[in-house]
Amino acid sequence: MKNFSDLLAIDPVIEISMRLTPIVDNGIPTAIVTHNNLTVFESALSEPVTLHFTHLHILDPLKISVELKNKKYNADVETAIIVDSLMIDNFELVPNYTHLFEYINDHNNTCPTNYLGFNGVWTLNTLTPFYLWKHKVLGNGWILE
């Protein structure tokens, strides 16, 4: 006999994919990608990379961040990281929702962006489970709890 949980058609794990592209004219940037305080990538980023991870339960809040570290500034050549894509369960957040990310950096530039050109951390923190957050962001009305 099957239990109720065996009959559910809902996948309790959220899939996340992210594509990062480096700009390496003034050196290779160091990137650190974390979600919910779990480091999923930490390395020098010399070429584009696509990350896939599924460590998020459907009822957990989501906190995902990309950190640019050890950048040496130069007025003539650039080092940066571009977040080309952040997809959470087939919902694309870049570029339409970049205004919901917080970019704390050493130049105090707070403009919404997916171009990380300063040493700092680019973060999305939903504070609620992802699908509740998405429902609110899309303006889909009330949810009764």
C-alpha positions in Angstrom: 0.0 0.0 0.0 1.3 3.5 -0.9 1.6 6.2 1.6 0.3 9.7 0.9 3.8 11.0 0.4 4.5 8.3 -2.2 1.6 9.6 -4.2 2.6 13.2 -4.4 3.4 14.6 -7.8 5.3 17.5 -6.4 9.1 17.4 -6.4 10.2 18.7 -3.0 13.6 19.9 -4.3 14.1 23.1 -6.2 16.6 23.2 -9.1 18.9 26.1 -9.5 21.2 26.9 -12.4 23.5 29.9 -12.9 25.7 31.0 -15.7 28.7 33.2 -14.9 31.0 34.9 -17.5 34.3 36.5 -16.4 36.0 39.6 -17.8 39.7 38.9 -17.5 41.5 41.9 -19.1 43.2 42.8 -15.8 43.5 39.3 -14.3 41.2 36.4 -13.5 38.5 37.2 -10.9 37.8 34.9 -7.9 34.2 33.9 -7.6 32.4 32.4 -4.6 28.8 31.2 -5.1 26.8 30.3 -2.0 23.2 29.4 -1.3 21.8 29.1 2.1 25.3 29.4 3.6 26.5 26.4 1.5 29.4 27.2 -0.8 28.7 25.5 -4.2 31.6 27.2 -6.2 34.8 28.9 -5.1 37.5 29.3 -7.7 39.3 31.6 -10.1 36.9 32.1 -13.0 38.9 32.1 -16.2 36.2 31.0 -18.6 32.3 30.9 -18.5 30.8 28.4 -16.2 27.3 27.0 -15.7 26.5 25.8 -12.2 23.6 23.4 -11.4 22.6 22.5 -7.8 19.5 21.1 -6.1 20.1 21.4 -2.4 17.1 23.6 -1.7 13.9 22.1 -0.3 10.7 23.6 -1.6 9.7 25.0 1.9 13.0 26.6 2.7 13.7 30.3 2.1 16.4 31.0 -0.6 19.5 33.0 -0.1 21.9 32.9 -3.0 24.9 35.1 -3.5 27.9 35.6 -5.9 31.0 37.3 -4.5 33.8 38.9 -6.5 36.9 38.8 -4.5 40.6 40.0 -4.9 40.0 42.3 -7.8 42.8 44.7 -8.6 41.5 48.0 -9.9 42.8 49.6 -13.1 41.4 52.5 -15.0 42.3 51.1 -18.4 41.4 47.4 -18.2 38.6 45.6 -16.4 38.1 42.5 -14.3 34.5 41.5 -13.5 31.9 38.8 -13.4 28.7 38.9 -15.3 25.8 36.9 -14.1 24.3 35.9 -17.5 21.5 33.8 -16.1 20.0 32.7 -12.8 17.2 30.2 -13.2 15.2 28.8 -10.3 12.9 26.0 -11.3 12.7 27.4 -14.9 12.0 30.9 -13.7 14.6 33.3 -15.0 15.6 36.1 -12.7 18.2 37.9 -14.8 17.8 40.5 -16.1 14.1 41.2 -15.3 14.4 40.9 -11.6 17.9 42.2 -10.9 16.4 45.1 -9.0 15.5 42.6 -6.2 19.2 41.7 -5.6 21.4 43.6 -3.2 24.9 44.4 -4.3 27.2 45.4 -1.4 30.6 46.3 -2.7 33.7 48.4 -1.8 32.6 51.3 -3.9 29.1 51.7 -2.4 27.5 51.3 -5.8 23.9 50.2 -5.1 22.5 50.3 -8.7 20.6 47.2 -9.7 22.9 45.1 -11.9 24.1 41.7 -12.9 27.5 43.1 -13.8 29.8 42.6 -10.8 32.6 45.1 -11.4 33.6 45.8 -7.8 34.8 43.6 -4.9 31.6 42.7 -3.2 28.6 40.4 -2.8 25.5 40.2 -5.0 22.7 38.6 -3.0 19.1 37.5 -3.4 17.3 36.7 -0.1 13.7 35.7 -0.4 13.1 35.4 3.4 10.2 33.1 2.6 9.9 29.8 0.6 10.7 30.5 -3.0 7.2 29.9 -4.5 5.6 32.2 -1.9 8.2 34.9 -2.8 7.6 34.3 -6.5 3.9 34.6 -6.1 4.3 37.9 -4.4 6.9 39.3 -6.9 4.6 38.4 -9.8 1.7 40.1 -8.1 -0.6 37.1 -8.3 -2.8 38.1 -5.3 -3.2 36.9 -1.8 -2.1 33.5 -0.4 -4.0 32.2 2.6 -1.9 30.4 5.1 
